[in-house]
Amino acid sequence: MTFNLILAIILLISALAVFNMGDKVAQTTFIETLGKIYLTMFGIEPFFIAFYLYWPKGE
């Protein structure tokens, strides 16, 4: 919970900085980067859960 809150505050501050002082290219790059991070987090996580649940147990 604390990590998520810190991450949200950092993203909010960086978004405010980019959208107040940045040009269109910086804004587009910021949105693309956030999208890639979001898709990577939620695209890979189910595979880790499946590997953890269904990986054969050791001897």
C-alpha positions in Angstrom: 0.0 0.0 0.0 2.8 2.4 0.9 4.7 1.6 -2.2 1.7 2.2 -4.4 1.0 5.5 -2.7 4.6 6.7 -3.2 4.5 5.5 -6.9 1.2 7.4 -7.4 2.6 10.6 -5.9 5.8 10.4 -8.1 3.7 9.8 -11.2 1.4 12.7 -10.3 4.3 15.1 -9.8 6.0 14.0 -13.0 2.7 14.2 -15.0 2.1 17.8 -13.7 5.7 18.8 -14.7 5.4 17.2 -18.2 2.0 18.6 -19.0 2.7 22.1 -17.6 6.2 22.6 -19.0 6.6 20.0 -21.8 5.8 20.2 -25.4 3.6 17.7 -27.4 6.4 15.3 -28.0 7.3 15.1 -24.3 3.6 14.6 -23.4 3.2 11.8 -26.0 6.3 10.1 -24.9 5.1 10.3 -21.2 1.8 8.7 -22.1 3.4 6.0 -24.2 5.8 5.1 -21.4 3.0 4.9 -18.9 1.0 2.7 -21.2 3.9 0.3 -21.8 4.6 0.1 -18.0 0.9 -0.6 -17.4 0.6 -3.3 -20.1 3.8 -4.9 -18.9 2.7 -5.1 -15.3 -0.7 -6.6 -16.0 0.4 -8.7 -19.0 3.2 -10.5 -17.2 1.7 -10.9 -13.8 -0.8 -13.7 -14.8 2.1 -15.8 -16.1 4.0 -15.5 -12.8 0.8 -16.6 -11.0 0.3 -19.6 -13.3 3.9 -20.7 -13.0 3.7 -20.4 -9.2 0.5 -22.4 -9.0 1.2 -25.1 -11.6 5.0 -25.6 -11.5 5.8 -29.1 -10.4 6.9 -29.4 -6.8 10.5 -30.3 -6.1 11.6 -33.6 -4.7 
